[in-house]
Amino acid sequence: MNKLTILTLLFLVLVNALKAELSKASNKSMLNSNRIVNGSDWYDTSGKLISAHEGEIARFGDTFYWYGSSYKNNPQGRFRMTAGPVWNGMQVYTSKDLKNWTYKGVCMPRPKEGFGLLGATGRGHVMYNEKTKKYVMWYRWFVAMPASFLCVATADHPEGPFTPHGPKEVGSWTGFGSDMNTFQDEDGKGYLIYCDHNKPKSGGNWRYAIRIDSLSDDYLTSKREGILVFDSGCEAPAMVKYKGKYIAVASGVHGWAGSNTKCAVADSPLGEYKKQADISEQRTWSSQVTDLIYLKESNTVMALCDQWWIPDRADIDKSRYLFLPLFFDEKTGRANMEYRKEWSPLESQANQKK
């Protein structure tokens, strides 16, 4: 082997080693970056697909907690509207930057017997009650539509385990409710925003109205006192306080397909709410809002959205998520959502492109 050949081989070895190091550095940089990339599969820090559907992102201290339902290994891999083992428990992930999520396990497991054994549980939302020192989760449970109930569970820690306390009556005339969310105001008062899909007393089709109820001081029961925000055709509600206004959103009733986001704004949690035109485009970019969270670092509201696995629903646990910014114009009194292919929720939005 001549000298030139040896030098060439040595050069190639060095080039390949450099490429490997650059690749490692690039992967590490991507992992540590807090830029969200929408339209892609999201993995936790162990490399597994994040499984936290129709849930919320809450903040306790300096840590974000992502609660959601897991549909891994379900019979037929799909969510059904009748009784059956279609739910694997409520899961929780934690993050400091909204980008890198660490799996913390099942915070409310599927019961082995008794209440909750059949049916499906979802829409878990958690608040910390300062008076009782408990973390309170409200969630939806049903065995077969339209019999749907709102339930409560409590825990001593945000990662659980949460202990169910059964269904609670809410402000609809039947006491039932479906898709729901919670809101905790700055004064510590708690509220429940939910879908009342019951038929009116006078008969007719399900209304799919959106209501807001006041909660008791311990957050464990609804006072069954509240208001109607949207009178029909809505589900998957959420609310947030932003720039001194209370913003309530909901989707249309389109099953697994995306839906444009409806919006109403008020000066207090119990209204009166003024309805606006839809605040999203392209059926909320083929998704459905499931939660809103205010981020003080960037003075931005971030919407957590579900992009359900549409083609054949063969494995809905593969469904994706979107993080999208929601803005509010104080001059016009209007909110709007924007799509971001890639963005940093915790950084100022002023210089971030659509």
Secondary structure, DSSP 8 states (H G I E B T S, - for coil): --HHHHHHHHHHHHHHHHHHHHHHHHHHHHHH---EE-SS--B-TTS-B---EEEEEEEETTEEEEEEE--TT-GGGS--SSSSS----EEEEEESSSSS-EEEEEEE---SSSTTSSSEEEEEEEEEETTTTEEEEEEEEEEETTEEEEEEEEESSTT---EEEEEE--SSTTS---SEEEEE-TTS-EEEEEEE----TT--S---EEEEEEE-TTSSSEEEEEEEEE-SS-EEEEEEEETTEEEEEEE-S-TTS---EEEEEESSTT---EE-S---SHHHHH-EEEEEEEETTTTEEEEEEEE---SS-S-GGG-EEEEEEEEEETTTTEEEE---SEE-TTS-STT---
